[in-house]
Amino acid sequence: MNTEDWLPDTRTSYDTVATSYADQVRDLLDRTPYERAALTLFADLVRTAGGGPVADLGCGPGRITAYLHALGVDSFGMDLSPAMVEVARRDHPALRFEVGSMTDLDLADSSMAGLVAWYSLIHVPDDEIGSVFTHFRRVLRPGGPLLLGFHVGDGSRLKTHGYGGHPMRVHVHRRRPGRMAAWLNDAGFTVEAQMTLSSAESAHGGILFARRRPAVQ
């Protein structure tokens, strides 16, 4: 499986489907009560830790960013796709969205009170995950919560069509929770909770809560 061009392929694919994708997922949280509960718990964890800015990484059209904002979180979104960011700004004009990549986060060290990557790691190849989690740890405050959503399973597939029938070229990677937890542990996180579920979001989805461990003195 050749994933060498995964970053430009992902950007181009989501630029192509941005409007159709937004229409398809806009009301998805209305049909996913367990996911709503996980996001509500995450918002509570951020507030309990003192609050502060939260980045929704791979935010797409901004639905998760907006949901967290409605829960009282100082959230903003970042996405690789400029077209997705345009849609997010259109649909949520009061919120902040910017173009950026989780592979090279343009955020200051220890500046984030929390991070969310909601089904946005699914196109990142295995050999890039460790680097991405290292970036997550760098920008997150010690003790800050991280919330991940992902597809559970083994193997990957190449997605060539989707969201309105538009052409795409993205590899969709499925991972076991234990594997995700091991990667996080290696990057300096402590996994606190995980669950698997089946819903409109994913036929076999995973949700994982972790915190950035303090630096060893």
HELIX and SHEET records of a PDB file:
HELIX    1   1 TRP A    6  VAL A   25  1                                  20    
HELIX    2   2 LEU A   28  ARG A   31  5                                   4    
HELIX    3   3 PRO A   33  THR A   48  1                                  16    
HELIX    4   4 ARG A   63  ALA A   70  1                                   8    
HELIX    5   5 PRO A   82  ASP A   91  1                                  10    
HELIX    6   6 ASP A  126  VAL A  139  1                                  14    
HELIX    7   7 PRO A  177  ALA A  187  1                                  11    
SHEET    1   A 7 PHE A  97  VAL A  99  0                                        
SHEET    2   A 7 ASP A  74  ASP A  79  1                                        
SHEET    3   A 7 PRO A  53  LEU A  57  1                                        
SHEET    4   A 7 GLY A 114  TRP A 118  1                                        
SHEET    5   A 7 PRO A 145  HIS A 151  1                                        
SHEET    6   A 7 GLY A 205  ARG A 212 -1                                        
SHEET    7   A 7 PHE A 189  LEU A 197 -1                                        
SHEET    1   B 2 SER A 156  GLY A 162  0                                        
SHEET    2   B 2 HIS A 166  HIS A 173 -1                                        
END                                                                             
